[in-house]
Every structure is written in structure tokens, then in C-alpha cells.
Amino acid sequence: DMCKKKEAATVVRHMVSVAGQTPDTEIDQIIEARKSKGTWPVKHATLNCFSVQQDLIKVRFHHSEKYQHIPIRIPKTEKNKDGTKPCKLCSEGKIRRKTTWMCATCEVPLCTRPLMDEDGSSLTHHARWHSTRDLIAEHKKCHENLRDGRESRKRARESLGGEDENGGAEVDEGGDEVADIAKSEEQRVEV
């Protein structure tokens, strides 16, 4: 298992592409080959696949006019009436953050709300997915931040004797994020 992690880290270091380094035709071939096998979009073990499999690493780091890694809405379907899915970078097990956004190229659901790091930097999970070399370590950090934030908010609600109107569920709908952040800042001040 440790060997696979070291191998993955080495592969990622070598596969990180500069804009335009991998031709669009090669990305076309990767996606078409996966579609013909029924493995596109990647639905199972997404994080591990985009971390270890060389073809998916190329897709994740490839940027061109044709393949712009921009957030688009997750389509609503008969099975998914609200058009939400758990963010692949921060969700795990019962602790999930649903999002209405996915990457237009990777077709992976990712949060678009900026989240503060310990160092004060602020990147969305969408930006982190396309810039970090070690997705597994980034996932662990993002998931811990989500879990710790929920536990902190739960303690704050309990100390106030109140309950969240949505039962503690979190959905990144990409709405008025500034207002959401300001609202949470006001709640922290009240606590």
C-alpha cells in the first residue's frame, strides 16, 4: 500500500502538465476510451483514480481552450431531482457537503465556496482539485476541516439551545457566498 502511494506521488510529479503540454487530441482519446469502457465519468473511487491513474492525472492537470476546468451546474435528473452530489474532495462516509457544481472537464462534483485554511489562504475545492499534487492528502485535510467545522457549529448551537433550520446539512449552491460568510461571522460573534 505504501509503495502505491510513493508510486502515485512520483507519477503525479512527472505528470503535472503545463497549459497545452498534453495535446487536446490525447485528452479526447482518453475520454473516448473511458466512455467506450463505461468508465467515464469516473463514479467509483474517484479520488484514488484521479490520483494514481496516469490518464486521469493528465486530464486533471490539462488546461486548454477546449478543456477549461470551470464549474458548471450538476444536471437535475429523475434520480437526482435537486441536482446535488457530495463534493469528492471533502465528503467521506456520513460527513458530506453536497454541492450543485461539478468540473466541466473532469465531471467531478466539487465545492465552489471558498474555505479558509489555517494559513489564511482561501481556495475552493474546485481550485484545489486542479492544483494540488497530492489529492489524497488534500482530501484528508479538507474532510478534517469539514468535520471540525461541523463539530464546532454543533457545540455552538447546543450552547445556544437552538437547532439549525436544515438540520445541520450543508449545501454549496453557489448563491450569495459573501452573505453566507458574513452571516456565519455574525453567528460566531454572538456565540
Summary of the structure (lengths in Angstrom):
residues: 191
radius of gyration: 18.1
end to end distance: 44.4
largest distance: 58.1
contacts: 501
relative contact order: 0.12
helix: 47%
strand: 10%
